Structure formats: structure tokens, C-alpha cells
Amino acid sequence: MKITNLNALRFFNSAASCGSFVKAAEELHVTHGAVSRQVRVLEESLGVVLFERRNRSVFLNASGTILYNVTNSIFEQLDSVVNQLKDEKLNSEITLSCEPTIAMRWLIPRLHLFHKAYPKIRIKLISAGGAVDFNKNNIDIAIRRNDFYWDDSSIHSLKLCDEWMGPVSKPSSSMIDIKKIGCLLHPDTRPLAWKSWSNLSGVKIYSKLHMNYEHFYLCIQAAISGLGVTIASFLMVSDEISNGKLHSPYGFHRDGSSYHILSRAPIKNNPNVELFYLWLKGEIDNTLNEVLDNN
């Protein structure tokens, strides 16, 4: 015969553990009568008595002891699994795709702050730029600048901040007059960055020496090494400006683009992702304020 009344087994197990229908009722947040009825239903379905009833106390008999040894083990396992599932809801991994220089120069140095605040949420970081393939590497969210088209009907986005660009160089470099710059460092990933900044700032640039690098992080490292002056996003060089490795005497200007968090589903649908977004937005706002204060 199959026992299908799981509730009756739960009530029986609690009564057996407490040795009292009253205490079991308190543990289960039900009435004493509800416990008594469920135990009686179980006994009737099994055709055996499970408890000896003495005054207000109950004691397992031989049949009850046999059943309790099984139910107690089962419910302990169930409780363990339920707790594990609850933990997994908070202890989860977010796969994040981020543009390489932003990841290297800004995000990674700050991730320990997120892990300290939310130790049960792990960030798996993938370095990539441009269009996002969420199926590849099972990406949950991506940080991207809006320099390419994405379909708003299939990709959800939340703005993080505007893009601010500016020239930076090693402090010992001559930046008193930008017309006398020795070498301009150009990132291949954003070939019009210098021209855009010049138009926005109204500062005309004259330099016979130019050096191209494949990525922003190479340009930044070259500038730190004193090889020339590079153009860069405030996010990419904020720490180097703070620690004195670079300076930005001409400041930063908004170039009309902005950074966004992209996802397949609304971020609010995933509490962990929403927590990360809010933390990320706060850190970026702090960074921008610091940079603009020195602008």
C-alpha cells in the first residue's frame, strides 16, 4: 500500500520527535487537534497504532519506532536539500562579459569590494567587446558601450554612465602645450577617439609622431612608460590618475556615447544580478565624481 499523505507523515514525525502532540503543534504552527487528527489518519491508513497515549504525553510503540527511524531520516534529508536550494539562490555565479580594458583597469581592482559585501555571489569574468552572444559561455550580463546596434526587443539594457574621454600621459611628460606633444598613441579599437576629443574640447592637436596599438590597455601602458600621450576613457585611467602614474591636464569630455548593462531578461528578475548592477552603478558614479573633481 502506498502512503500518499506526506502531511500526515510530517505531523507524525514531529510528534514522535517532541513526545507530545501539543509541542508538535507549536513546532508546526497548527492546533493540537490538527496533529491528533493527522496521526489518527496515518494510523488508520496503516492499520496499526503508532503511539501509546498516557495523559497528555505520547510514546512511540514498536511500530511507531520503526516508522520514526525512517521518517526522521527522510525529513532530515529533505530539510538539508531545502536549505541547500535556499543557499544556492544566494550563493550563485554570475557570468559577466566585459570590455577588456574596463575589466583590467577598473573592474578587477574593485571586485574584492563586491565579494566582501556579497560573499555568496561569484562573478565569472569573460573579456570581450562588441555584439554579445549570450548563449556562448552562458553569459548572464555584459558591460558594453553603445557603439553598436542591439535589438531592444530581445536584449534588455540599463545605462551605467556616460562616456568621458581625455588625453593622459606620464606626469613627467610635457603637457603644458598639447601642440608640442611628441607622440600620439592611438587605439585601433577606437580610431576616431582623438579627433572626437579635439572637436569636443576645441583643442587642435599637431603631432608628427603617431603610434598605433591594438587595444586601449596597450596605449595606457605605453603612456605610463613615457612613450607618449594617449586618449582614454575615465574608467580606464581613474586609478592611475589617483595614484599619480598618469595625469590629465586637459580633462575629460563627454563624447555622446554611454556604457550599459545588457542582459537577456530584465535585471530585476534576478536578485543577484540586480545587486551587482546597483553595486556597479554606485562604484562607477563614485569614480566619475572623483575624476570630474580633478577635471
C-alpha positions as CSV (number, residue, x, y, z in Angstrom):
1,M,0.0,0.0,0.0
2,K,1.3,3.4,-0.9
3,I,1.4,6.2,1.7
4,T,0.5,9.4,-0.2
5,N,-0.3,11.7,2.8
6,L,3.1,13.4,3.3
7,N,1.5,15.9,5.7
8,A,0.4,13.1,8.0
9,L,3.9,11.7,8.0
10,R,5.3,15.1,8.8
11,F,2.9,15.6,11.7
12,F,3.7,12.1,13.0
13,N,7.5,12.7,12.7
14,S,7.2,15.9,14.7
15,A,5.0,14.3,17.4
16,A,7.4,11.4,17.7
17,S,10.4,13.8,18.0
18,C,8.7,16.1,20.6
19,G,7.0,13.3,22.5
20,S,3.9,15.5,22.6
21,F,1.1,16.4,20.3
22,V,1.0,19.9,22.0
23,K,4.7,20.6,21.4
24,A,4.4,19.2,17.8
25,A,1.5,21.7,17.2
26,E,3.7,24.6,18.4
27,E,6.6,23.5,16.2
28,L,4.3,23.1,13.2
29,H,2.3,26.3,13.9
30,V,-1.0,24.3,13.9
31,T,-3.5,23.3,16.5
32,H,-3.2,20.3,18.9
33,G,-6.3,18.9,17.2
34,A,-4.8,19.1,13.8
35,V,-1.8,17.0,14.9
36,S,-4.0,14.5,16.6
37,R,-6.2,14.1,13.5
38,Q,-3.3,13.7,11.1
39,V,-1.7,11.0,13.3
40,R,-5.1,9.2,13.5
41,V,-5.5,9.3,9.7
42,L,-2.0,7.8,9.4
43,E,-2.7,5.0,11.9
44,E,-6.0,4.2,10.1
45,S,-4.3,4.0,6.7
46,L,-1.6,1.8,8.1
47,G,-3.9,-0.3,10.2
48,V,-1.6,-0.1,13.2
49,V,-1.3,2.0,16.4
50,L,1.9,4.1,16.5
51,F,1.7,5.8,19.9
52,E,0.9,4.9,23.4
53,R,-1.2,7.7,24.8
54,R,-0.7,8.5,28.5
55,N,-2.4,11.6,29.9
56,R,-1.0,14.5,27.8
57,S,2.1,12.7,26.6
58,V,2.6,10.2,23.8
59,F,5.2,7.5,23.5
60,L,6.2,5.5,20.4
61,N,5.4,1.8,20.5
62,A,7.4,-0.8,18.5
63,S,5.6,0.0,15.2
64,G,5.9,3.8,15.7
65,T,9.6,3.4,16.4
66,I,10.2,1.5,13.2
67,L,8.3,4.2,11.2
68,Y,10.0,7.1,13.0
69,N,13.5,5.7,12.2
70,V,12.6,6.0,8.5
71,T,10.6,9.3,8.5
72,N,13.2,11.1,10.7
73,S,16.0,10.3,8.2
74,I,13.8,11.3,5.2
75,F,12.8,14.6,6.7
76,E,16.3,15.4,7.7
77,Q,17.4,14.9,4.1
78,L,14.5,17.0,2.8
79,D,15.4,19.8,5.2
80,S,19.0,19.6,4.1
81,V,18.0,19.8,0.4
82,V,15.7,22.7,1.0
83,N,18.4,24.6,2.9
84,Q,20.8,23.9,0.1
85,L,18.4,25.2,-2.5
86,K,17.9,28.4,-0.5
87,D,21.6,28.8,-0.2
88,E,22.0,28.3,-4.0
89,K,19.6,31.1,-4.6
90,L,22.0,33.4,-2.8
91,N,25.2,31.5,-3.5
92,S,25.3,31.7,-7.2
93,E,27.6,32.6,-10.1
94,I,27.1,35.5,-12.5
95,T,28.9,35.2,-15.8
96,L,29.8,38.7,-16.9
97,S,31.2,39.7,-20.3
98,C,33.2,43.0,-20.1
99,E,35.3,45.1,-22.5
100,P,38.9,44.1,-21.9
101,T,40.4,47.5,-20.8
102,I,37.5,48.3,-18.5
103,A,37.8,44.8,-16.9
104,M,41.6,45.1,-16.5
105,R,42.0,48.7,-15.4
106,W,38.8,49.4,-13.5
107,L,36.5,46.4,-12.6
108,I,39.0,43.7,-11.4
109,P,40.7,46.1,-8.9
110,R,37.3,46.7,-7.3
111,L,35.7,43.2,-7.4
112,H,37.1,42.4,-4.0
113,L,34.7,45.1,-2.6
114,F,31.7,43.3,-4.2
115,H,32.8,39.9,-2.9
116,K,33.3,41.4,0.6
117,A,29.7,42.8,0.5
118,Y,28.2,39.8,-1.1
119,P,30.4,36.8,-0.4
120,K,27.9,34.2,-1.7
121,I,27.7,35.7,-5.2
122,R,30.6,34.8,-7.5
123,I,31.5,36.8,-10.6
124,K,32.9,34.8,-13.6
125,L,34.5,37.4,-15.8
126,I,34.9,37.0,-19.6
127,S,36.8,39.6,-21.6
128,A,35.1,40.6,-24.8
129,G,33.7,43.6,-26.7
130,G,31.2,44.4,-29.3
131,A,28.0,42.4,-30.0
132,V,27.0,39.9,-27.3
133,D,26.3,36.2,-27.8
134,F,24.6,35.3,-24.6
135,N,24.5,31.6,-25.5
136,K,28.3,31.5,-25.8
137,N,29.7,30.7,-22.4
138,N,26.2,31.0,-21.0
139,I,26.7,34.8,-20.4
140,D,24.2,36.4,-17.9
141,I,25.1,40.1,-18.4
142,A,27.5,42.2,-20.4
143,I,29.1,45.7,-19.9
144,R,29.2,47.4,-23.3
145,R,29.4,50.9,-24.8
146,N,26.6,51.7,-27.2
147,D,28.8,51.9,-30.2
148,F,26.9,49.0,-31.9
149,Y,23.2,48.1,-32.5
150,W,21.3,45.8,-30.3
151,D,17.7,44.7,-30.6
152,D,15.7,46.2,-27.7
153,S,13.1,43.5,-28.2
154,S,15.5,40.7,-27.3
155,I,18.2,42.4,-25.2
156,H,17.4,44.4,-22.1
157,S,19.7,47.3,-21.2
158,L,20.3,49.6,-18.3
159,K,22.5,52.7,-18.6
160,L,25.5,52.8,-16.3
161,C,27.1,56.1,-17.2
162,D,28.1,58.5,-20.0
163,E,31.5,58.1,-21.6
164,W,34.1,60.7,-20.8
165,M,37.3,60.8,-22.8
166,G,40.5,62.7,-22.3
167,P,44.3,62.7,-23.0
168,V,46.6,61.3,-20.4
169,S,50.3,61.0,-20.0
170,K,53.1,60.3,-17.6
171,P,53.3,63.3,-15.2
172,S,56.9,64.0,-16.2
173,S,55.8,64.3,-19.9
174,S,55.4,67.8,-21.3
175,M,51.7,68.5,-21.5
176,I,51.8,72.3,-21.0
177,D,51.1,72.8,-24.7
178,I,49.3,69.9,-26.4
179,K,50.6,71.3,-29.7
180,K,54.1,70.2,-28.7
181,I,53.2,66.6,-27.8
182,G,55.9,64.3,-29.0
183,C,53.9,61.2,-29.9
184,L,50.2,60.5,-30.0
185,L,49.2,57.0,-29.1
186,H,46.2,55.6,-30.9
187,P,44.0,52.6,-30.0
188,D,42.9,50.6,-33.1
189,T,39.6,49.7,-31.3
190,R,38.5,53.4,-31.3
191,P,40.4,55.1,-34.2
192,L,38.4,58.4,-34.1
193,A,38.8,58.9,-30.4
194,W,41.5,61.7,-30.7
195,K,39.6,63.5,-33.4
196,S,36.3,63.3,-31.4
197,W,38.0,64.7,-28.2
198,S,39.7,67.5,-30.2
199,N,36.3,68.6,-31.6
200,L,34.6,68.4,-28.2
201,S,37.4,70.3,-26.4
202,G,38.2,72.8,-29.1
203,V,41.9,72.0,-28.7
204,K,43.7,71.4,-32.0
205,I,46.4,68.7,-32.0
206,Y,49.5,68.8,-34.0
207,S,51.9,65.9,-33.8
208,K,54.2,64.4,-36.5
209,L,54.7,61.2,-34.4
210,H,51.9,58.6,-34.2
211,M,51.9,55.1,-32.8
212,N,49.0,52.7,-33.1
213,Y,48.3,49.9,-30.6
214,E,45.7,47.2,-30.8
215,H,43.9,47.9,-27.5
216,F,43.4,50.7,-25.1
217,Y,45.3,48.9,-22.3
218,L,48.4,48.8,-24.5
219,C,48.2,52.5,-25.2
220,I,47.7,53.2,-21.4
221,Q,50.7,51.1,-20.5
222,A,52.8,52.9,-23.2
223,A,51.7,56.2,-21.7
224,I,52.6,55.1,-18.2
225,S,56.0,54.1,-19.6
226,G,56.5,57.6,-21.0
227,L,56.2,56.6,-24.7
228,G,53.7,59.3,-25.5
229,V,50.2,60.6,-24.8
230,T,47.1,58.5,-25.2
231,I,43.4,59.2,-25.3
232,A,41.4,57.2,-22.8
233,S,38.0,56.7,-21.0
234,F,37.8,58.0,-17.5
235,L,37.1,54.4,-16.3
236,M,40.3,53.1,-17.9
237,V,42.6,55.5,-16.2
238,S,40.9,56.7,-13.0
239,D,43.1,54.6,-10.7
240,E,46.3,55.7,-12.5
241,I,45.4,59.3,-12.1
242,S,44.6,58.7,-8.5
243,N,47.9,57.1,-7.7
244,G,49.9,59.6,-9.8
245,K,51.1,57.3,-12.6
246,L,49.2,59.4,-15.1
247,H,47.8,62.9,-15.3
248,S,45.1,64.6,-17.4
249,P,45.7,68.3,-17.5
250,Y,43.2,68.8,-20.3
251,G,40.4,67.0,-18.5
252,F,37.7,64.7,-19.9
253,H,34.7,65.4,-22.1
254,R,31.5,63.5,-22.8
255,D,31.7,62.0,-26.3
256,G,28.0,61.3,-26.7
257,S,28.2,57.5,-26.1
258,S,27.5,55.6,-22.9
259,Y,28.0,52.3,-21.1
260,H,25.2,49.9,-20.4
261,I,24.5,46.6,-18.7
262,L,23.0,44.2,-21.3
263,S,21.0,41.0,-20.4
264,R,18.6,38.5,-21.9
265,A,16.0,39.1,-19.3
266,P,15.1,42.1,-17.2
267,I,17.7,42.5,-14.5
268,K,15.1,42.9,-11.8
269,N,14.1,39.2,-12.5
270,N,17.4,38.0,-10.9
271,P,18.0,39.4,-7.4
272,N,21.7,38.6,-7.6
273,V,22.2,40.4,-10.9
274,E,20.2,43.4,-9.7
275,L,22.5,43.6,-6.6
276,F,25.6,43.5,-8.8
277,Y,24.1,46.2,-11.1
278,L,23.3,48.5,-8.2
279,W,26.8,48.0,-6.7
280,L,28.4,48.6,-10.2
281,K,26.4,51.8,-10.7
282,G,27.4,53.1,-7.3
283,E,31.1,52.4,-7.9
284,I,31.1,54.0,-11.4
285,D,29.3,57.1,-10.0
286,N,32.0,57.4,-7.3
287,T,34.8,57.1,-9.9
288,L,33.2,59.7,-12.2
289,N,32.8,62.1,-9.4
290,E,36.4,61.7,-8.4
291,V,37.6,62.2,-12.0
292,L,35.4,65.3,-12.6
293,D,36.5,66.8,-9.3
294,N,40.0,66.8,-10.8
295,N,38.8,68.0,-14.2
